[in-house]
């Protein structure tokens, strides 16, 4: 299938030495264990990930970095193809998972899956994030104009569901599969325009709340569809929330995040929250959400987060993706991961603070994913 895929899309493996060299030699033994350098691995990637979420001790700490443009270019494709065709996204993430040693594969591509379902026109550019030139309610805030998309039929939403299904078809239960939806504030900002939405929160809070309610209704249906297709975890991206005050967050946004998270848990999946930026001022509210995994950006002190959210929440992060992962050295990356692990404790997943930049040297990503023994 891999050969057919590359022929279909004109994609081939890079031949640069640093990409062709595989640090992770994964050998099956006669009793089912695998060896990885000096480590004997007794768990599959998905088992390892679920063990941490359930409070157990894994054989090594799970690795869950977020890749988009890096993954697309690693297989010789481009970001536009990655975001517009689930087959490219799946191939790119699986190749990276196998070559670098990840424990989870992801469906993340861009913030406009649901926005397209709401009527936003999305342009795919080869080497950049997709563009939504005109948010659906940018000029007219009337909610009656907003469609109610069916995630199984809206093309961009269905494409993500198809990605989940294809992961399961190709690798079964080997990897954890991360589905994704936009959070209430993030999607409202995409539908209304960021500036308009932030003004709505201040000047028209009842309207902002009603818009977010529509977005959450859609996100619940979208997340449920991904769960039914085989995702074991649904991520929620709510980046714009980091830009508001604690009062606005706890009054308007937090209740709707609660509603979304509760509905996803009821669908039988774990929930991972990702809010880019400095969320220190939001931590008291976030601590009440009951998320299973919290992504932490490099702008936040991981020890402060642990103290705020308590010992149950699994923390993922928070190595600086640019100054450390992309620009430093393999040794510095490994040292940064060790510091994060020590600050977070045993309920920890290896991750950068956000997406791995496209220009990251492969050796640096391998360093991020070097197996480490759990603490505690």
Order of alpha helices (4+ residues) and beta strands (2+ residues): alpha-alpha-beta-beta-beta-alpha-alpha-alpha-alpha-beta-alpha-beta-beta-alpha-beta-alpha-alpha-alpha-beta-alpha-beta-alpha-beta-alpha-beta-alpha-beta-alpha
